[in-house]
Amino acid sequence: MKTKTLFRTFHTGDTIALFPEIPADVRGHHCASYQAIGQHGAASPDLSHCTRPATPDEIAPLRAELERIGYTVAPVRRVSYAMHRARRAAAAPVPVPLIGDPGHAEAQAETVRRLTTRPAWKLTDCTRTA
């Protein structure tokens, strides 16, 4: 499966890869990211105020590193609203019913169903290349 990836460069020259469809928090406000130094982390999907688009020469080493660790990179030029929606849907919070609330048993069963069926984002989900 290809991972949509946005490459940006900071004024210091460091390049960051943003994965706009992969949530890095439970609400999907931040996306997963990767840098050569620091590696995986959370980042704002809108880093345009402190970065610029990365050039092909800046992208090449980071893309090679990502592919070496198992990502199949699909570069994108900008983050679309559909990518924001996909990230937030993947991270949709599961409601926690309170004991004693009307319909508690049904709500608890629904929570268990959602927790056991929603996709988990892990590095192991990426296609490995030897």
C-alpha positions in Angstrom: 0.0 0.0 0.0 1.4 3.4 -0.9 1.7 6.0 1.8 0.9 9.6 0.7 3.9 11.7 1.7 4.5 15.4 1.7 8.2 16.5 1.9 9.0 19.9 3.4 12.3 21.6 4.3 13.0 23.8 7.3 15.1 26.9 7.1 17.9 24.9 8.8 18.0 22.6 5.8 16.4 19.6 7.6 13.8 17.8 5.5 10.7 16.3 7.1 8.3 13.7 5.6 4.7 14.2 6.6 2.1 11.4 6.3 -1.1 13.5 6.1 -3.5 10.5 6.3 -1.9 8.8 9.3 -3.0 10.2 12.7 -0.5 10.8 15.4 -3.0 11.5 18.2 -6.3 10.2 19.2 -8.3 13.0 17.6 -6.4 13.2 14.3 -5.3 16.8 14.8 -1.6 15.9 14.1 -0.2 13.6 11.4 2.6 11.2 11.6 6.0 12.4 10.4 9.6 11.2 9.9 12.9 12.9 9.9 16.4 11.5 9.6 17.2 12.9 13.0 14.5 12.1 15.5 12.8 9.7 13.2 9.0 9.1 13.8 6.9 11.7 15.5 3.8 13.9 15.4 3.6 17.1 13.4 1.1 19.7 12.3 0.0 18.8 8.8 0.3 22.5 8.0 4.0 23.4 8.4 3.9 25.9 5.5 4.6 28.9 7.8 8.0 27.5 8.8 9.0 25.3 5.9 9.2 25.4 2.1 8.6 22.6 -0.5 11.6 20.3 -0.6 13.6 20.0 -3.8 14.2 16.7 -5.5 17.8 16.7 -4.2 16.6 17.2 -0.6 13.9 14.6 -1.0 16.1 11.8 -2.4 18.0 10.8 0.8 14.9 10.8 3.1 12.8 9.0 0.5 15.6 6.3 0.2 15.6 5.9 4.0 11.8 5.6 4.2 11.8 3.0 1.5 14.6 1.1 3.2 12.6 0.8 6.4 9.5 -0.4 4.6 7.4 2.6 3.3 6.1 2.7 -0.3 6.2 6.5 -0.8 3.6 8.3 -2.9 4.7 11.9 -2.9 2.1 14.7 -2.8 2.5 18.4 -3.4 0.0 19.6 -0.8 -2.3 18.3 1.9 -5.9 18.2 0.6 -9.1 18.4 2.6 -9.8 14.7 1.8 -6.5 13.8 3.5 -7.5 15.7 6.6 -10.8 13.9 6.6 -9.1 10.5 6.2 -6.8 11.1 9.1 -9.5 12.3 11.4 -11.7 9.4 10.5 -8.9 6.9 11.2 -8.4 8.5 14.6 -12.1 9.1 15.5 -12.4 9.0 19.2 -14.4 6.2 20.7 -17.1 7.4 23.1 -16.7 6.1 26.7 -20.1 5.4 28.3 -20.5 6.2 32.0 -21.8 3.5 34.3 -25.4 4.2 35.1 -26.2 6.1 32.0 -29.4 4.9 30.2 -28.3 2.4 27.5 -24.9 1.8 29.2 -24.8 -1.9 28.2 -25.5 -1.1 24.5 -23.1 1.7 24.4 -20.4 -0.5 26.0 -21.0 -3.2 23.4 -20.7 -0.6 20.6 -17.4 0.7 22.1 -16.0 -2.8 22.3 -17.0 -3.4 18.7 -15.4 -0.2 17.4 -12.2 -0.8 19.4 -11.8 -4.3 17.9 -12.7 -3.4 14.3 -11.1 0.0 13.6 -7.7 -0.1 11.8 -4.5 0.4 13.8 -1.8 2.5 12.2 1.6 0.8 12.8 4.8 0.7 10.9 4.2 -3.1 10.5 1.2 -2.2 8.2 3.7 -0.8 5.6 4.8 -3.0 2.8 8.3 -4.3 3.5 10.9 -4.3 0.8 14.0 -6.4 1.2 
